């Protein structure tokens, strides 16, 4: 219990004094995860819409595979990305290992199936409502996808936030491909794991509270920007 | 929203140029000791060289060196280091400094190892009393040392009963586990002194010459991996074996205890 109080106190102290290291790793955490989220959404949202609108041969197979991949173990993704990016691996020449780029790549792989699956689920329901209308208006496939993505934007936001949540709290993959290098690839989760291993539970907890606050802040900002849950809107 | 995102992307993918940067894989025990926080700024100041540390076990450090993912390694397992050089992955092995291993255990010392005459006797006492023992179990230098101590004591794998817990984690994480279980554990002195969660644990045995712990520096062979920054690795080696490094290493203390002794030739 004592550690918990120390952690809270230290978290408040670190935040109030804007500790330089803390600001640096928090910003890096945000940068890596938001970049991964952005790339992921570019892939996942159109893919989800296509899966909802179009009917093709392996559609079911793709959907169930994506559902299964939601539970992809991060440490396995980390290991695979590590082997691919290692100097002895196929993409070694790019020199991406132990950089923030490698961390972004790993996180994209982890969260894309999750975002696609959640987004697809909500778009499918929307599509069953819109189907007759859009068909009767003789819209093109592209127009249908655009309509679905726009009208389903609130549900898509939830899907993206789920992806964000999984990525910001992830440690297994980015530890392996990023290497937790001080001032280069250290982020909040890997710093927490390092401080825990040093036995400095108070500092580790403090960083943990900062991480939780950060996640809350991002969620609140998104809801505020998206103007959800306002009076008169359902 | 989109503008903010785009800005973040640009910031992320903007390549910042590092004039002189090299990567070195070091053991968890070296980093947990806190010495790296003294050495790195001095290296930056003297050589203008940014050394990025990858903190892993000796086993993984050697793998990273073999794959050419780091430019140099600083580890403590002589046999593995010699095999690394013999296989042509490293140019040569340079001894830098040493400290010693200690056996940490519960303060009431259930196995009564405090008065043991040798490390072997202490380990035998732990086996006889069936006291809990936490093993690193991660192929690190400390783990290899522990295994060699068991085998030199004449204790075989089948003698290791349920009291022997291999946790497969770094030095600090293993110490946390030992603190939680009230178990014995082999640790290097530096990591122990710098460890903050010492609840109920203390040094129960130390001083046997077999517990000597030598750290060595190996730069990755540029003939095997053309991309490694060999010139920087050589520069760093020269610095690590210099009088300036000797002074920092020898004067690094925690609670008035010297942690490392410089012995580069």
Contacts between the chains, C-beta under 8 A, distances in Angstrom:
chain1	res1	chain2	res2	distance
A	30	B	8	7.7
A	31	B	8	5.9
A	31	B	11	6.4
A	31	B	12	5.2
A	32	B	12	7.3
A	34	B	5	6.6
A	34	B	8	5.1
A	35	B	8	6.3
A	35	B	9	5.8
A	35	B	12	4.6
A	35	B	13	7.8
A	38	B	5	5.2
A	38	B	8	7.5
A	38	B	9	6.1
A	86	B	67	4.8
A	86	B	68	7.9
A	86	B	69	5.5
A	87	B	67	5.6
A	87	B	68	3.8
A	87	B	69	5.3
A	87	B	225	6.1
A	87	B	227	6.7
A	88	B	66	7.8
A	88	B	67	4.3
A	88	B	68	6.3
A	88	B	69	7.9
A	89	B	67	7.9
A	92	B	68	7.6
A	95	B	227	7.3
A	97	B	69	5.6
A	98	B	23	6.4
A	98	B	52	7.2
A	98	B	54	6.7
A	98	B	69	7.1
A	100	B	12	6.5
A	101	B	12	7.9
A	101	B	13	7.4
A	104	B	12	7.1
A	179	B	23	8.0
A	179	B	52	7.8
A	179	B	54	4.4
A	180	B	54	7.7
A	180	B	55	6.6
A	181	B	23	7.6
A	181	B	52	4.5
A	181	B	53	6.3
A	181	B	54	6.4
A	182	B	52	7.7
A	182	B	53	6.7
A	183	B	52	8.0
A	184	B	52	5.3
A	194	B	55	7.6
A	196	B	172	7.6
A	196	B	173	7.2
A	196	B	176	7.1
A	197	B	28	7.4
A	197	B	32	7.1
A	197	B	169	7.6
A	197	B	170	5.3
A	197	B	171	7.6
A	197	B	172	3.4
A	197	B	173	4.5
A	197	B	176	7.2
A	198	B	32	5.9
A	198	B	172	4.9
A	198	B	194	7.3
A	198	B	195	6.9
A	198	B	196	6.3
A	199	B	172	5.9
A	199	B	175	6.4
A	199	B	176	5.9
A	199	B	179	7.7
A	199	B	195	4.8
A	199	B	196	4.1
A	199	B	197	3.2
A	199	B	198	7.5
A	200	B	196	4.8
A	200	B	197	7.7
A	201	B	196	7.8
A	201	B	197	6.5
A	225	B	1	5.2
